[in-house]
Amino acid sequence: MTARARKPAAKPLSLKDAFETEFARRELERRAAEDAARAQQAKDLADAEVLHDALAADAEFLESRGLTADRRRYMVSLDHARFRLTAYFEGGQASITLSDKRAQPTSGPRRQESAEGVADTLRLIARILVDEIR
């Protein structure tokens, strides 16, 4: 006769164990979501810095067109006497807004578009500038 190996008796379920397991699972999910959000914010900030560097790289061109480039965290703007072009990076995308400085302060933006990545944003800004500066 062979002796069968007995399985150890299963630990009885308890509310405390189930609660602690669920709490730990949710805490891991929360931390993962926070880490992902932090990584996305870092990427958005880096994209804004790269766009600003690309825009400000040719100061002579900006000056000849009456433009100034500025950056505040996730937002990069090009100012002209007649308009302001703003690119705001969030969630891996850029929202580009063209506002008319001559219009009433309560009026909305004249043009709004979105772009994927810095290269696409730069092309879109160039396209808008060609339309605005003739």
Backbone hydrogen bonds in HBPLUS format (Angstrom, degrees):
<---DONOR---> <-ACCEPTOR-->    atom                        ^
c    i                          cat <-CA-CA->   ^        H-A-AA   ^      H-
h    n   atom  resd res      DA  || num        DHA   H-A  angle D-A-AA Bond
n    s   type  num  typ     dist DA aas  dist angle  dist       angle   num
A0018-ALA N   A0014-SER O   3.09 MM   4  6.33 167.5  2.11 152.8 156.2     1
A0019-PHE N   A0015-LEU O   2.84 MM   4  5.94 158.0  1.89 150.4 156.9     2
A0020-GLU N   A0016-LYS O   2.92 MM   4  6.12 167.4  1.94 153.7 156.5     3
A0021-THR N   A0017-ASP O   2.96 MM   4  6.09 155.8  2.02 148.1 154.7     4
A0022-GLU N   A0018-ALA O   3.02 MM   4  6.16 165.2  2.04 147.7 151.7     5
A0023-PHE N   A0019-PHE O   2.81 MM   4  5.96 160.4  1.84 153.9 160.3     6
A0024-ALA N   A0020-GLU O   2.97 MM   4  6.03 160.8  2.01 142.1 147.1     7
A0025-ARG N   A0021-THR O   2.99 MM   4  6.21 156.0  2.05 146.5 153.3     8
A0026-ARG N   A0022-GLU O   2.96 MM   4  6.19 162.9  1.99 151.9 155.9     9
A0027-GLU N   A0023-PHE O   2.94 MM   4  6.12 151.4  2.02 145.9 154.4    10
A0028-LEU N   A0024-ALA O   3.02 MM   4  6.25 155.3  2.08 147.4 153.0    11
A0029-GLU N   A0025-ARG O   3.06 MM   4  6.36 156.7  2.11 146.5 153.0    12
A0030-ARG N   A0026-ARG O   2.84 MM   4  6.05 157.6  1.89 148.8 155.0    13
A0031-ARG N   A0027-GLU O   2.95 MM   4  6.15 162.5  1.98 148.9 153.4    14
A0032-ALA N   A0028-LEU O   2.94 MM   4  6.12 158.4  1.99 147.1 153.3    15
A0033-ALA N   A0029-GLU O   2.92 MM   4  6.14 156.4  1.98 147.7 154.1    16
A0034-GLU N   A0030-ARG O   2.90 MM   4  6.16 157.6  1.95 150.0 156.4    17
A0035-ASP N   A0031-ARG O   2.88 MM   4  6.08 158.4  1.92 149.2 155.2    18
A0036-ALA N   A0032-ALA O   2.95 MM   4  6.15 155.3  2.01 145.3 152.0    19
A0037-ALA N   A0033-ALA O   2.92 MM   4  6.13 156.9  1.98 147.5 153.8    20
A0038-ARG N   A0034-GLU O   2.87 MM   4  6.05 158.5  1.92 148.4 154.5    21
A0039-ALA N   A0035-ASP O   2.94 MM   4  6.12 156.6  1.99 145.4 151.8    22
A0040-GLN N   A0036-ALA O   2.97 MM   4  6.18 154.3  2.03 145.2 152.1    23
A0041-GLN N   A0037-ALA O   2.93 MM   4  6.16 156.6  1.98 149.1 155.3    24
A0042-ALA N   A0038-ARG O   3.00 MM   4  6.23 154.7  2.06 146.2 153.0    25
A0043-LYS N   A0039-ALA O   3.01 MM   4  6.27 152.0  2.09 143.9 151.4    26
A0044-ASP N   A0040-GLN O   2.85 MM   4  6.11 159.3  1.89 150.8 156.7    27
A0045-LEU N   A0041-GLN O   2.90 MM   4  6.08 158.7  1.95 148.6 154.2    28
A0046-ALA N   A0042-ALA O   2.95 MM   4  6.13 156.2  2.01 143.0 149.8    29
A0047-ASP N   A0043-LYS O   2.85 MM   4  6.08 155.6  1.91 149.8 156.6    30
A0048-ALA N   A0044-ASP O   2.98 MM   4  6.24 155.4  2.04 146.3 152.5    31
A0049-GLU N   A0045-LEU O   2.99 MM   4  6.27 154.6  2.06 146.9 153.9    32
A0050-VAL N   A0046-ALA O   2.92 MM   4  6.18 158.2  1.97 150.4 156.1    33
A0051-LEU N   A0047-ASP O   2.93 MM   4  6.14 163.2  1.96 151.6 156.1    34
A0052-HIS N   A0048-ALA O   2.93 MM   4  6.09 164.8  1.96 148.2 152.7    35
A0053-ASP N   A0049-GLU O   2.92 MM   4  6.10 161.2  1.96 148.3 153.7    36
A0054-ALA N   A0050-VAL O   2.96 MM   4  6.19 153.8  2.03 146.4 153.6    37
A0055-LEU N   A0051-LEU O   2.89 MM   4  6.16 157.3  1.95 154.1 160.3    38
A0056-ALA N   A0052-HIS O   2.83 MM   4  5.94 164.1  1.86 155.7 160.2    39
A0057-ALA N   A0053-ASP O   3.00 MM   4  5.74 116.1  2.43 135.3 147.7    40
A0062-LEU N   A0058-ASP O   3.16 MM   4  6.54 164.8  2.18 155.0 158.9    41
A0063-GLU N   A0059-ALA O   2.92 MM   4  6.08 164.8  1.94 150.2 154.5    42
A0064-SER N   A0060-GLU O   2.94 MM   4  6.10 157.3  1.99 146.7 153.0    43
A0065-ARG N   A0061-PHE O   3.15 MM   4  6.37 137.0  2.35 144.5 154.8    44
A0065-ARG N   A0062-LEU O   3.20 MM   3  5.30 134.4  2.42  97.8 109.9    45
A0067-LEU N   A0062-LEU O   2.79 MM   5  4.81 173.8  1.79 147.5 145.3    46
A0066-GLY N   A0063-GLU O   3.12 MM   3  4.97 158.4  2.17 100.4 107.0    47
A0068-THR N   A0079-ASP O   3.00 MM  11  5.21 138.8  2.17 135.7 147.3    48
A0079-ASP N   A0068-THR O   2.84 MM  11  5.21 162.3  1.87 151.1 155.8    49
A0070-ASP N   A0077-SER O   2.92 MM   7  5.28 148.7  2.02 152.0 157.4    50
A0077-SER N   A0070-ASP O   2.83 MM   7  5.28 165.1  1.86 149.4 154.2    51
A0072-ARG N   A0075-MET O   2.82 MM   3  5.23 162.3  1.86 155.1 161.3    52
A0075-MET N   A0072-ARG O   2.91 MM   3  5.23 170.0  1.92 133.4 135.0    53
A0089-PHE N   A0074-TYR O   2.95 MM  15  5.31 169.3  1.96 149.6 151.6    54
A0076-VAL N   A0087-ALA O   2.83 MM  11  5.21 162.7  1.86 152.0 157.6    55
A0087-ALA N   A0076-VAL O   2.76 MM  11  5.21 164.5  1.78 159.9 165.3    56
A0078-LEU N   A0085-LEU O   2.75 MM   7  5.07 156.0  1.81 150.0 158.1    57
A0085-LEU N   A0078-LEU O   2.88 MM   7  5.07 167.9  1.89 152.9 156.0    58
A0080-HIS N   A0083-PHE O   2.88 MM   3  5.20 149.8  1.97 177.5 172.5    59
A0101-LYS N   A0082-ARG O   2.88 MM  19  5.26 156.8  1.94 127.1 132.5    60
A0084-ARG N   A0099-SER O   2.89 MM  15  5.23 152.7  1.97 148.0 154.6    61
A0099-SER N   A0084-ARG O   2.88 MM  15  5.23 168.0  1.90 154.4 158.5    62
A0086-THR N   A0097-THR O   2.85 MM  11  5.16 162.7  1.88 151.3 157.3    63
A0097-THR N   A0086-THR O   2.78 MM  11  5.16 156.6  1.84 149.5 157.6    64
A0088-TYR N   A0095-SER O   2.90 MM   7  5.16 158.2  1.95 138.8 145.0    65
A0095-SER N   A0088-TYR O   2.88 MM   7  5.16 162.0  1.91 141.7 145.4    66
A0090-GLU N   A0093-GLN O   2.89 MM   3  5.56 162.9  1.92 163.1 168.6    67
A0093-GLN N   A0090-GLU O   3.18 MM   3  5.56 165.6  2.21 114.2 118.5    68
A0094-ALA N   A0115-ALA O   2.91 MM  21  5.13 168.2  1.93 150.6 153.2    69
A0115-ALA N   A0094-ALA O   2.82 MM  21  5.13 150.0  1.91 146.2 154.9    70
A0096-ILE N   A0113-GLU O   2.68 MM  17  5.16 164.6  1.71 155.2 159.6    71
A0113-GLU N   A0096-ILE O   2.87 MM  17  5.16 158.9  1.91 149.9 156.2    72
A0098-LEU N   A0111-ARG O   2.85 MM  13  5.07 162.0  1.88 151.7 154.0    73
A0110-ARG N   A0098-LEU O   2.80 MM  12  5.65 136.3  1.99 154.0 168.3    74
A0111-ARG N   A0098-LEU O   3.37 MM  13  5.07 153.0  2.45 137.3 138.3    75
A0107-SER N   A0104-GLN O   3.07 MM   3  5.56 159.3  2.11 115.2 121.6    76
A0121-THR N   A0117-GLY O   3.13 MM   4  6.25 152.5  2.21 139.8 148.0    77
A0122-LEU N   A0118-VAL O   2.85 MM   4  6.07 158.3  1.89 154.5 160.0    78
A0123-ARG N   A0119-ALA O   3.04 MM   4  6.30 158.4  2.09 148.3 153.6    79
A0124-LEU N   A0120-ASP O   3.01 MM   4  6.22 157.3  2.07 146.4 152.6    80
A0125-ILE N   A0121-THR O   2.91 MM   4  6.13 158.0  1.96 151.3 157.3    81
A0126-ALA N   A0122-LEU O   2.98 MM   4  6.17 159.2  2.02 147.0 152.7    82
A0127-ARG N   A0123-ARG O   2.95 MM   4  6.20 154.7  2.02 145.9 152.8    83
A0128-ILE N   A0124-LEU O   2.99 MM   4  6.25 159.1  2.03 149.4 154.5    84
A0129-LEU N   A0125-ILE O   2.87 MM   4  6.11 159.3  1.91 151.4 157.6    85
A0130-VAL N   A0126-ALA O   2.98 MM   4  6.21 157.4  2.03 150.1 155.4    86
A0131-ASP N   A0127-ARG O   3.19 MM   4  6.48 152.5  2.27 142.0 149.0    87
A0132-GLU N   A0128-ILE O   2.95 MM   4  6.21 147.1  2.06 147.8 157.5    88
A0133-ILE N   A0129-LEU O   2.74 MM   4  5.71 166.6  1.76 161.1 163.5    89
